Every structure is written in structure tokens, then in C-alpha cells.
Amino acid sequence: MRVSKLWGVKNTIRSTRKLSKFIFLLIPLFGFLSLTLGVVSFYGQNTGDLSVRVDNFSGHSIRLSETEDFDNPRTILRYPGMTFINQASYSGILAFHLQSVTQTNGYYLPEVLDRDKELVAFSFYVKNMNQTATINRINYKIMFEELNNHIEEHLRIMVVVDGVRNTYEYQPFRLNDVETLKFRSEQIAVDANIFELGAGNHVKVSVLIWIDGYLEEYLTENIKKYTEEELIGGSLKLNMVFSVEGE
């Protein structure tokens, strides 16, 4: 099946000398557990490019919604894909986007053209549908399915659960004043938990994904680990999975 959508990086927001650079972030996701972030149209379904899904095994326990009242609880949410995304910075994400993302339901900035965006973000709610039982632990992972051209080394992923945020990257503490957690392994970027979600209760989850231009400079100029040419054309596939581990 021909790929019809992709995410990528066209230029850094701080330098015009990189206007001709393309680092494509390709994310077709095809997990099968409780919650899956996916680019669906890559496989021919006419259902949108980005999906959040609850599988058959966990559907009785959790539901998704873009609104807090859960007037339309669902097992899948879908969002459009992107053609490319500009490089950004950690400080810029905090200053200009984080609050707006967490206060927005659904897909962030749907009216903005892809060429003007510098992150991919969306928010939704996860609810314990049980009437009496508490879910003791919901584990969520964001996993690498495919990587090339070192794209993971300047990728950043922020996950915010009910206002508590964690930011993950390949190797933390590379830049001053940036607090991040290390990707769990070569296969798993994020591995975290939501504890003690009471019967009928819900949490809000926001996911922000961007390519950090400062890290590219760090890799190519500060430590000279790679050349710019070695980073061009990088791509990856991600799979985000929420699973009920105990009820």
C-alpha cells in the first residue's frame, strides 16, 4: 500500500540556513493491545491517519473520550496525519504550547497548516468504566517499531497525565536546564503507569511529540557525533499502548 501521509521536519525555527533540510518522521502504528496510536490510512482503511484505540480485551474496563463528560464514550479516536513538522525546542514547547495543549480536547491546532506547526499533540480522557472496581495499574508504553538515520536521538516525547508531565528523550541532561527521562530501551521510549484509577473516574492524557533543533546542533556541532547529512531522511514508527495490569 502506497504511503499517503507522513510526518517530518523541514527547518529549525531558529535558523534559516536549514530550509532545505528534510528529516521525515514516519509513524504508521499497528499495535494490538489496549490503546494504540496509529496511522491507519497507511494500510488502506479510509478512517483517518492517527488513531487512539482500546482493544477487545480491555474495552469492558476502559473507554476513551475527547470530552470530560463522556457523553459519547468510544473505543477509538482518530486524528489527521501531517505532511511535515518544523523543528522546535523544549523551552519553546513549555512557553508557547504546553498549557494550550493540556487545555485543549482532541487534536491540537487542527486549523494550522502543517508547514507552520512545530509539534504533534492531542489530548483525550481515559475512564474506568467499572461500577465498583478500582483499576490498580494501567501501564502505558510508547514503543519504537522502526528507526533509521538516528532520528530517535533528537526526538522528544512529553506525556501529561492529569497535569503531571514527564518528558522523554534518547539521553537526558545533554542540554542545561532541561529535565528529562531517558528512553527505557532501544525498543521502548516511554514506560509508565497510572495507579489506582477508581471506579467511574477518569484521567486526562496529553501527548506532545517534536523534533528538537537544539539537539541536532548538539549532535552535529557540539560533540560532532554526526554530520547533517547523516541525520537527513531519518524516520521511525511508534506504537503507543495502554494496558490494564490489575483491577
Buried (B, 14 or more C-beta within 10 A) or exposed (E): EEEEBBBBBBBBEBEEEBEEBEBBBBBBBEBEBBBBBBBBBBEEEEEBBBBBBBBEEBBEBBBBBBEEEBEEBBBBBBBEBBBBBBBBBBEBBBEEBBEEBBEBBEBBBEEEEBEEBBBBBBBBBBBBBBEEEBBBBBBBBBBBBEBEBBBBBBBBBBBBBEEEBBBBBBEBEBBEEBEBBEBBEEEBBBBBEBEEBEEEEBBBBBBBBBBBBBBBBBBBEEEEEBEBEEBBBBBBBBBBBBBBBEB
